[in-house]
Amino acid sequence: MTQTWHDLLFAHWPIAPAALRSRVPPQLPLDTFDGQGWVGVVPFHMSNIQFRGMPLLPGLSRFPELNLRTYVTLNGKPGVYFFSLDAASRIAVWAARKFYHLPYFHARMSATVDGAWVNYESARANEEAEFRGRYRPTSPIELRSAGSLAHWLSDRYCLYTVSNGAVFRAEVHHPQWPLQDAEAEIQLNSVVSAAGLSLPSTSPLLHFSRRLEVLVWPLRRAASL
């Protein structure tokens, strides 16, 4: 399928690998940077969501999404593991759970642009999992160099999930992230505690991307270690 991602914030916090290990399926080896694990809260909104050979569908082609993620690698291929994904489309939540075995949740969400700022709110239905804040870029676009932390966090072209003990992978293709440094005012962020994780008291590492065109391939079973 095609997707276009808009006004995306990467908010990353360092976290001890031991704290992640119990929350990530044992089939997936944790990926670390200089021995440190990382958790990311990623708000954005999507458009142009279209399955190959199908028209754009009402209720499925445009909506906000918020994901909570960490990083894993399997057989030398680095990827993303999602603790949760909140979306404003009930249809998208159903489809992602059924066809991608991903922990999607329906939420009341809004993403609005006010000058340089993006105002973002998400409240998961019937659960204490909310995010509220605003963010904006603070530097010119820069393609981050290989070996840097920003490159390591963003330069990943697949997602992993585990269902009934089996590991699955979906390839995700896009250009290198056009990242900008960012600032954010986060008033509420309970999606992390809802996943059974705790963040350090340090300020997050923040990056912004205005727009990215993405191709997502179907889920396929991945070879285990």
C-alpha positions in Angstrom: 0.0 0.0 0.0 1.0 3.6 -0.3 1.0 6.1 2.6 2.0 9.7 3.0 3.2 10.7 6.5 2.8 14.4 7.6 4.0 16.6 10.4 5.7 13.8 12.3 7.5 14.1 15.6 10.1 11.6 16.8 10.3 11.9 20.6 12.8 9.5 21.9 14.0 8.6 25.5 16.8 6.3 26.5 15.8 3.3 28.5 17.7 0.3 29.9 17.5 -2.8 27.8 16.5 -4.8 30.9 13.4 -2.7 31.2 12.5 -3.3 27.6 13.2 -7.1 27.6 10.1 -8.1 29.5 7.9 -6.0 27.2 9.3 -7.2 23.9 8.6 -10.8 22.7 11.6 -13.0 23.4 11.7 -14.1 19.7 12.9 -10.5 18.8 16.5 -9.5 19.9 16.6 -5.9 21.2 18.6 -3.4 19.1 20.7 -1.0 21.1 22.9 2.1 20.4 26.1 2.0 22.5 24.4 -0.5 24.8 21.4 1.8 25.3 17.8 1.0 24.4 15.4 3.6 23.2 11.7 4.2 23.2 9.9 6.5 20.8 6.6 8.3 20.9 5.6 9.3 17.4 2.6 11.4 16.6 1.8 12.3 13.0 -1.1 12.1 10.5 -1.4 10.1 7.3 -3.0 10.6 3.9 -3.0 8.8 0.5 -3.5 5.4 2.2 -4.3 3.2 -0.7 -4.1 -0.6 -1.2 -2.6 -1.7 -4.5 -5.3 -2.0 -7.2 -8.0 -0.3 -5.0 -9.4 3.2 -4.9 -9.0 5.5 -1.9 -11.6 4.4 0.6 -13.6 6.8 2.8 -12.5 6.4 6.5 -9.3 4.7 5.6 -7.3 7.1 3.4 -6.6 9.9 5.9 -6.3 10.0 9.7 -4.0 10.8 12.6 -1.8 8.0 14.1 0.3 7.8 17.3 2.7 5.0 17.9 4.9 3.8 20.8 7.9 1.9 19.6 11.3 0.5 20.3 13.9 -1.1 18.1 14.8 -4.7 17.4 16.9 -6.6 14.9 16.5 -10.1 13.4 19.1 -12.0 11.4 21.0 -8.7 10.9 17.9 -6.7 9.7 17.1 -3.8 11.9 13.4 -2.9 12.3 10.7 -1.4 14.5 8.6 -3.1 17.2 5.4 -1.4 18.2 4.0 -1.5 21.8 0.9 0.3 20.6 -0.5 2.2 17.7 -3.5 4.6 18.1 -5.5 5.6 15.0 -8.6 7.7 14.5 -10.1 5.3 12.0 -12.0 2.2 13.2 -11.7 0.6 9.8 -7.9 1.0 9.8 -7.6 -0.4 13.4 -9.6 -3.5 12.3 -7.6 -4.0 9.1 -4.2 -3.5 10.8 -5.1 -6.0 13.6 -6.4 -8.6 11.1 -3.8 -8.4 8.3 -0.7 -7.1 10.2 -1.2 -8.5 13.7 -0.4 -5.1 15.2 -1.6 -3.7 18.5 -3.8 -1.0 17.1 -6.4 0.9 19.2 -9.1 3.3 18.2 -8.7 6.8 19.7 -10.2 10.2 19.5 -7.5 12.3 17.8 -6.8 15.6 16.2 -3.7 17.1 14.5 -3.8 20.7 13.4 -1.2 23.1 12.1 -1.0 26.6 13.6 1.9 28.4 11.9 5.0 26.3 12.6 3.4 24.5 15.4 1.5 21.2 15.2 -1.1 20.8 17.9 -1.8 17.1 18.6 -4.2 15.3 20.9 -5.1 11.6 21.2 -7.3 9.8 23.8 -7.7 6.1 23.5 -11.3 4.9 23.8 -12.1 3.5 27.3 -8.5 3.5 28.4 -6.1 5.8 30.2 -3.8 6.2 27.2 -3.5 9.8 26.1 -1.1 12.2 24.5 -1.5 16.0 24.3 1.0 18.5 23.2 2.5 20.7 20.4 5.7 20.6 18.5 7.6 22.4 15.7 10.9 22.2 13.8 13.8 24.4 14.9 16.5 23.7 12.2 16.8 23.2 8.5 16.3 19.8 7.0 19.3 17.5 7.3 20.0 14.0 6.1 21.6 12.5 9.2 24.9 10.6 8.6 25.3 6.9 9.1 26.6 6.1 12.6 24.8 9.0 14.2 22.0 8.3 16.8 19.4 10.1 14.7 20.2 7.9 11.7 20.1 4.8 13.8 16.7 5.7 15.3 15.1 6.5 11.9 16.9 4.5 9.2 14.7 1.3 9.5 12.8 -0.3 6.7 10.7 -2.9 8.2 8.4 -3.7 11.2 8.3 -6.8 13.3 5.4 -8.4 15.1 4.8 -11.7 16.8 1.5 -13.7 16.6 0.9 -17.1 18.1 4.6 -17.5 18.7 5.6 -16.8 15.1 7.6 -13.8 14.0 6.4 -11.7 11.0 8.0 -8.9 9.1 6.6 -6.2 6.8 8.9 -4.3 4.5 8.6 -0.5 4.6 10.3 1.5 1.8 10.8 5.2 1.7 13.6 7.8 1.1 16.0 8.6 3.9 14.2 10.7 6.6 14.5 14.5 5.9 14.9 15.3 9.6 14.9 18.6 11.4 15.7 19.3 15.1 12.5 20.1 17.0 11.0 21.4 20.2 7.9 20.2 21.9 5.6 21.1 24.8 4.1 17.8 26.0 1.3 18.3 28.5 0.2 14.7 28.8 1.8 11.4 27.8 0.2 8.3 29.3 0.6 6.0 26.3 3.9 4.9 27.7 2.6 3.9 31.2 -0.4 2.2 29.5 2.2 -0.1 27.9 3.8 -0.9 31.2 6.9 1.2 30.7 8.4 4.1 32.6 10.3 7.0 31.0 13.4 8.7 32.6 13.1 12.2 33.8 15.4 13.5 31.1 14.1 15.6 28.2 13.4 13.6 25.0 15.5 13.7 21.9 13.3 15.5 19.3 13.2 15.3 15.5 10.6 16.5 13.1 9.7 15.6 9.5 7.2 17.5 7.4 6.4 14.9 4.8 7.4 11.4 3.7 6.1 9.1 0.9 6.0 5.5 2.0 5.4 2.1 0.5 4.3 -0.8 2.8 4.5 -4.5 1.7 2.3 -7.3 3.0 3.2 -9.1 6.2 5.4 -12.2 5.7 6.6 -14.8 8.1 10.2 -14.1 9.1 12.9 -16.8 9.7 13.6 -17.2 13.4 17.1 -17.2 14.9 
